[in-house]
């Protein structure tokens, strides 16, 4: 298994169609959290705030996942996120059934608010 040293390297290793999906997700997250930094964490691209993971994401063989690193997202977004929630901390989607930019933005804002209450 290849270990990626940067977000750019992770994305460059993907086929074009899969890279485009994650680049769009990355742009949406960046717009919602302009102060966040990017790095590889657990061999996945991650946005960080206050030294903590805000969200991370990855491409898999038959789907993509967004990891909000928090149960607060599931509580706050409830039914909106329910069709995509597939396990503790995993939001799974496909190119045919993507997460909307609006939903990703709300998810990131929930995480930012949560981190702000923790002093992050």
C-alpha angles and dihedrals in degrees: 000000000000117000111214120219097195142018089247091054091049092052094042090057092060126089112259096257093051092044092054091055093051094043089055091049090047092052092050092050092046091051091050094046107029093165095055121105126220130231142142113270123174086358091297133102110265138182113221134200125180091356092302133104111262095181137332132197141193146181119237132183097273104010148016127243134208115199113202094187090223144078089213089079092060091050095046098044098033112158093017092063098032096091089057101038111105105162146341106325097348127117109186125195141159134221088252092051105029130174110260119244088240093055092047090049092051090047092052091047091053089052092047091050091048092050091047091057089051092051093252 
